[in-house]
Structure formats: structure tokens, C-alpha cells
């Protein structure tokens, strides 16, 4: 078991183990096809095994929507990104107001903003995204927020694209493989999963 994963399991497990009575806990993880769902499943198994009476309901989520979900009482635990969690604590966009019931327990791993382009799309710089068909994560995901920010920093917006789709990782990969999207953007761990295999040029930043 990864040392950081074990540390997170111990940190949250200690919090959950406080009451002696059985507990029902909602755990928001990530979108379909991403690494947060299996990671959440591994943590759910560890916590339920080691905390008597604990029952965890794992639900899909996303970096921004998880922070809002916890603040609004829809979940007890969730994955998030340090940058956008701080945005919530400060009340910055895309949050409508400050979140006040959220705290960060542990860091697991660094995430990267990734741009994956088909080789024939001729995307070598961010400026080359203009006029391309792009698929990104649904709103509420950190990857979608960063996509809009990167376009803005390069003098563009979603209107500068030929086409824009919001989809899960699984659906996004399918669109790329079928040629219905030329570019896929996301925020995730550095190494993509095996399902991301098609003739493409990948750029991380």
C-alpha cells in the first residue's frame, strides 16, 4: 500500500473512529473513468475494515463539486485539489460564496493539467487550440476550470473553439478515439491510465 494512501487512511480513520455507535458516511470521489473512483474504493475498504460499525456510501464527484458538497452537508468526506479548495475557502470563483465547513486532512499526490491532442490536429502550443474541437470534464471538475483559465490566459475563450464537449474520462477517450474530438484536457495524476491509448501527442504542464 502506498505510504501516502496509508497516511490518509489513518488520518481519516482516526476521525471516523471517535464515536462508538455505527456510522453512515458519504464519501464523494471522482468522475467515471478517473483514478479517484478506484482510489476511493480502496480507502472505503480500509476504513470499513478497521473502524467497527462504519458503513461508507461512495458516490461520484469532482474536485470543486466535492468541496461544495461537503460544505452543503451532502457528504462527509471527499477528494479535492488544494488550489480549488483554497478558492472555496476564500470565496473565489467558481464558488458562489466562501465554504466554511471544509478542512484539508492530507495530501496524496501532485496533479497536473494535461492537454492530449491527436497527432493530426497539429497542436504544439496553447495558441493552437483555437478552432479545434475540444472535450473536457463537466463543470464542477478542476480540469474544466483550468481549461477555461488556460484559454483566457492565451487570449481565447470557449467561443474560440470549433466545438466543445463536457464528458467523463471514459466518454472523452471514446470521442478522441472516434475522431469526434481533437483535444482532451483534464487535471489528473501525471501518468494516464491504460485506457488512454490512441495515436496522440500528449503535453503536460
Protein Blocks (a to p, Z undefined) as FASTA:
>chain_A
ZZklmmmmmmmmmmmmmpmbdcdddddfbdehiaklmmmmmmmmmmmmmmghiacddddd
dfklmmmmmmnopafbdcddfklmmmmmnopafbfbdcfkbccfbdfbdcdddddddfkl
opabfklmgopacddddehiaklmmmmmmmmmnopafklpmbdcdddfklmmmmmmnopa
fbdcddddfbdcfklgcddddddZZ
